[in-house]
Amino acid sequence: MQNLFLDLTGDNSPCHVDEKFALEKNFKGKVVYGMLTASFYSTLVGVYLPGKYALFQEAHINFRSPVYIGDALIIKGKITEIDPTLKRIYIKAEIQNQSGRKVSTASLVAGLTE
């Protein structure tokens, strides 16, 4: 996924592509692209919460900790508000790594097409 993201975006920042550089900057290894991890919020909205009738409209994301290649991520979300007039739902979401550490938190808005 990391290599595909690099190919798609051209983001060749050394923190993401150069292990030695990342280690010299006190990371545990190459850092996974934050926007790659944030793309899982799109999957949360479009597949699970609320699912196929949703159109992702907004995301406010706080990147809290680096993600490293090999980390196992858990994406969680909870609907906090439904606006039937605007056909929108509001979601609080987070991504945790295998140690339970929150690597990002987000406020998401999805429009409902049905």
Secondary structure, DSSP 8 states (H G I E B T S, - for coil): -HHHHHHHH----HHHH-HHHHHHTT-SS-B--HHHHHHHHHHIIIIISS-TTEEEEEEEEEE-S--BTT---EEEEEEEEEETTTTEEEEEEEEE-TTS-EEEEEEEEEEE--
